[in-house]
C-alpha cells in the first residue's frame, strides 16, 4: 500500500508538470492560439496599390472586409485602444497619442483593476491566469495602452524588421495563446511620401512580405493550422497625414485567416475596428464588460 501511494503521488506530480491545458475556475480547458498583426497606417485603398500575394492568399482562403471603419479621431492611440478594448474613444477615454494611464484627460466610463478600461490582454489574463500572452511593437506607445504586467512578454523594437524577427522568435519560444504585433513602417511612409505615393505602395509590399514571415514561422512550429490570424489597421491617411474623417483615413482592411475561419468569405455587413476585441474574446469564450460596444464578427467563422 505504501509503495502504491508513492507511485500514485508521483503520477499526479508528473501529470501536473506535463499538462498542456490552462485552468479556468479550476477546470482544465484547451485555449486557442490567436495572432493579431496590426499594421499602422494601412488604409483599405493601399491594398489595391501594391502586389500583395500573402494578403491575396488570406483573402482567398479566409474572411475579409475592405470596408472596416476606424474611430474618430483617426489617430493611432485612440484607434489601437478601441481595437484592444472593444470600446469607442468616448468610453475608453484614450483621446490622443499622449495618453498614459497616469496622465488621463478623460476618465474611462468603466475601469478594471488596472485603473484603465480593460483590454483583451487583461481580460484573457483574468480568466486564464496561466495563458501565454505577449506583445511586440514597433511604436513604443503601444506598451502604454496595455495593462502593466499582464503580458508574459512586452517588447518594443526599433524597426519593422527587428519587430518581426523578435516577434517570430518569441512566437516559436512561447507558442502564445494570444499575441499582438504592431508594425509602424507603413505609417512612416505615408507621412513622408504621402498615403497614395509610390513610397507608400512599396511599403505595403514590404508589409505583405513581413506577414509572410509570420505565416512561415507558424508553419515551421506546427501552429499554422491551430492559429487564428487577424491582420488589421488603425487608420489610413490622406496627403501626408491623418486624424480626419475622409474615407482614405477612416476605411481600413481586415483579414481573418486560419483555424475555424470561412474560406473566401467577404464580410459584407458593417464592421468596426473595435469589433476586434469582442471577436477575440469570443474565441476564448470570454464575455466582456457591458460598456464594450463592439460586436463579435461571428459570420466570419464556421459554426
C-alpha positions in Angstrom: 0.0 0.0 0.0 2.8 2.4 0.9 4.6 1.9 -2.5 1.2 2.3 -4.3 0.7 5.7 -2.6 4.2 6.8 -3.6 3.6 5.8 -7.2 0.2 7.5 -7.3 1.6 10.7 -5.9 4.5 10.6 -8.4 1.9 10.2 -11.2 0.0 13.2 -10.1 3.1 15.3 -9.9 4.2 14.3 -13.5 0.7 14.9 -14.8 0.6 18.4 -13.3 4.0 19.2 -14.9 3.2 17.9 -18.4 -0.4 19.1 -18.7 -0.9 21.1 -21.9 -4.1 22.8 -20.8 -4.8 26.0 -18.9 -7.0 26.5 -15.9 -10.4 28.3 -15.7 -12.3 28.1 -12.5 -10.2 25.1 -11.5 -11.3 23.2 -14.6 -9.0 22.2 -17.4 -9.6 23.9 -20.7 -7.8 24.0 -24.1 -7.1 27.5 -25.1 -6.9 28.8 -28.7 -3.9 30.4 -30.4 -4.6 33.9 -31.7 -2.2 36.2 -33.5 -3.1 39.8 -34.3 -0.8 41.6 -36.7 -1.6 45.3 -36.6 -0.4 47.5 -39.5 -0.2 51.1 -38.6 -1.5 53.4 -41.4 -2.8 50.8 -43.8 -5.8 52.3 -45.5 -8.0 50.0 -47.5 -7.0 51.9 -50.6 -3.4 50.8 -50.1 -4.2 47.2 -50.6 -5.0 47.8 -54.2 -2.0 49.9 -54.8 0.6 47.1 -54.5 1.4 43.5 -55.2 0.2 41.6 -52.1 0.4 37.8 -52.7 0.1 37.0 -49.0 -2.9 39.2 -48.3 -4.4 37.8 -51.5 -4.0 34.3 -50.1 -5.6 35.4 -46.8 -8.5 36.9 -48.8 -8.9 33.7 -51.0 -8.7 31.3 -48.1 -10.0 33.3 -45.2 -12.6 36.0 -44.4 -12.1 39.7 -45.1 -13.5 43.2 -45.4 -12.1 46.2 -47.2 -14.7 48.5 -45.7 -13.9 48.5 -42.0 -14.3 51.8 -40.2 -11.9 53.0 -37.6 -12.8 55.5 -34.8 -12.6 59.3 -34.7 -10.1 60.8 -34.3 -8.4 58.5 -36.8 -5.2 58.6 -34.7 -3.0 55.7 -33.5 -3.5 55.6 -29.8 -7.3 56.1 -29.8 -7.7 53.6 -32.6 -5.5 50.9 -31.2 -7.1 51.3 -27.8 -10.5 50.8 -29.4 -9.3 47.7 -31.0 -7.9 46.1 -27.9 -10.8 47.2 -25.6 -13.8 46.8 -27.9 -15.0 50.3 -26.9 -15.1 53.7 -28.6 -13.0 56.7 -27.6 -15.7 58.3 -25.6 -15.9 55.2 -23.4 -12.2 54.2 -23.0 -11.0 57.8 -22.9 -7.8 57.4 -24.9 -8.2 60.5 -27.0 -4.7 61.2 -28.2 -1.2 59.7 -28.6 0.0 61.4 -25.4 -2.4 59.3 -23.2 -0.9 57.4 -20.3 -2.6 55.6 -17.5 -1.3 58.1 -15.0 -1.9 61.1 -17.4 -5.6 60.9 -18.4 -7.6 63.8 -19.7 -10.8 61.9 -19.8 -11.5 59.1 -17.3 -12.9 55.9 -18.9 -16.6 55.1 -18.2 -15.5 51.8 -16.7 -12.3 50.7 -15.0 -10.9 47.3 -14.3 -8.3 46.7 -11.6 -5.6 48.4 -13.6 -7.1 51.9 -13.4 -8.0 51.9 -17.1 -10.6 50.4 -19.4 -9.9 46.7 -19.6 -8.2 45.4 -22.7 -8.3 42.0 -24.2 -4.9 41.3 -22.7 -6.2 41.9 -19.2 -9.4 40.0 -19.8 -7.6 36.9 -21.0 -5.2 37.1 -18.1 -8.1 37.5 -15.6 -10.0 34.5 -17.0 -6.9 32.3 -17.7 -4.1 33.1 -15.3 -1.7 30.7 -16.9 -2.3 31.7 -20.5 0.7 32.7 -22.6 0.1 36.4 -23.6 2.5 38.7 -25.4 3.0 41.9 -27.4 5.8 43.1 -29.7 5.6 46.5 -31.1 7.4 49.0 -33.4 5.8 52.1 -31.8 6.7 52.2 -28.2 3.5 53.8 -27.0 1.6 50.6 -27.7 3.1 49.3 -24.5 1.4 52.1 -22.6 -2.0 51.1 -23.9 -1.8 47.6 -22.3 -2.3 46.9 -18.6 1.0 46.7 -16.8 2.4 43.3 -16.1 -0.3 41.3 -17.7 1.9 40.1 -20.6 4.4 37.3 -20.4 6.5 39.5 -22.7 6.0 43.1 -23.9 8.8 44.2 -26.2 9.5 47.4 -28.1 11.7 47.2 -31.2 13.2 50.0 -33.3 12.4 48.8 -36.9 9.8 46.7 -38.7 12.4 44.0 -39.4 13.6 43.9 -35.8 9.9 43.7 -34.6 9.2 40.9 -37.0 12.3 38.9 -36.1 11.8 39.3 -32.4 8.1 38.5 -32.6 8.8 35.3 -34.5 11.5 34.3 -32.0 9.0 34.8 -29.1 6.3 33.1 -31.1 8.5 30.0 -31.5 9.7 30.0 -27.9 6.4 30.6 -26.2 3.7 29.4 -28.6 1.4 32.0 -27.0 -2.3 31.8 -26.8 -2.7 35.5 -27.6 0.0 37.6 -29.3 -0.3 41.1 -30.7 2.3 42.5 -33.1 2.5 46.1 -34.2 4.3 47.3 -37.4 4.8 51.1 -38.0 6.8 51.4 -41.2 3.8 51.9 -43.5 2.6 54.9 -41.5 6.1 56.4 -41.7 5.9 56.0 -45.5 2.6 57.7 -45.6 3.7 60.7 -43.5 6.9 61.0 -45.6 5.8 60.4 -49.2 2.0 60.5 -48.9 -0.7 57.9 -48.4 -1.1 57.4 -52.2 2.5 57.7 -53.1 4.9 55.2 -54.7 6.8 55.0 -51.4 3.6 54.1 -49.7 2.8 51.3 -52.2 6.3 49.8 -51.8 5.8 49.9 -48.1 2.5 48.0 -48.5 4.5 45.3 -50.4 7.0 45.2 -47.5 4.1 44.7 -45.1 3.0 41.8 -47.2 6.4 40.2 -47.1 6.6 40.6 -43.3 3.2 38.9 -42.9 4.6 36.0 -44.9 7.5 35.7 -42.3 4.8 35.2 -39.6 3.0 32.6 -41.7 6.2 30.7 -42.4 7.1 30.8 -38.7 3.7 29.4 -37.7 4.1 26.6 -40.3 7.6 25.8 -39.1 6.5 25.5 -35.4 3.4 23.5 -36.4 0.9 26.1 -35.2 -0.4 27.4 -38.6 -3.4 25.0 -38.5 -4.1 25.8 -34.8 -3.9 29.6 -35.0 -6.4 32.2 -36.0 -4.6 35.2 -37.5 -6.0 38.7 -37.7 -4.5 41.4 -39.9 -6.0 44.9 -39.2 -5.0 48.6 -39.3 -5.7 51.5 -37.0 -6.3 54.1 -39.8 -5.3 55.2 -43.3 -4.2 58.6 -44.3 -4.7 61.4 -46.8 -1.9 63.5 -48.4 0.8 63.3 -45.6 -1.4 63.0 -42.5 -4.5 61.5 -40.8 -6.9 62.3 -38.0 -9.8 63.4 -40.1 -12.9 61.7 -41.3 -12.2 61.2 -45.1 -12.6 57.7 -46.5 -8.8 57.3 -47.1 -8.3 58.0 -43.3 -11.3 56.1 -41.9 -11.6 52.9 -44.0 -9.2 50.1 -43.3 -8.9 46.4 -44.2 -9.4 43.3 -42.1 -8.2 39.8 -42.9 -9.0 36.8 -40.8 -7.3 33.5 -41.6 -6.7 30.1 -40.1 -8.5 27.9 -37.6 -12.2 28.0 -37.8 -12.4 30.7 -40.4 -14.5 30.5 -43.5 -12.6 30.4 -46.8 -13.1 33.1 -49.5 -15.7 34.8 -47.4 -16.3 38.6 -47.8 -17.9 40.2 -44.8 -20.5 42.5 -46.3 -22.1 44.0 -43.2 -20.7 47.0 -41.4 -17.5 46.2 -39.4 -15.7 48.5 -37.0 -12.1 48.2 -35.7 -13.5 47.9 -32.2 -15.1 44.6 -33.1 -11.7 43.0 -32.8 -11.6 42.6 -29.0 -15.1 41.0 -28.8 -14.2 38.7 -31.7 -11.0 37.6 -30.0 -12.8 37.3 -26.6 -15.4 35.0 -28.3 -12.6 32.7 -29.4 -11.5 32.5 -25.7 -15.1 32.0 -24.5 -14.9 35.3 -22.6 -17.7 37.8 -22.1 -16.5 41.4 -22.0 -17.9 44.2 -19.7 -21.2 45.8 -20.5 -19.6 49.1 -21.7 -18.0 47.4 -24.7 -19.8 48.5 -27.9 -18.0 46.3 -30.4 -19.7 43.1 -31.8 -18.4 39.6 -32.5 -17.8 39.1 -36.2 -19.4 35.7 -35.9 -20.2 35.2 -39.6 -16.5 35.0 -40.5 -16.2 31.7 -38.7 -17.6 28.2 -39.4 -20.2 27.3 -36.9 
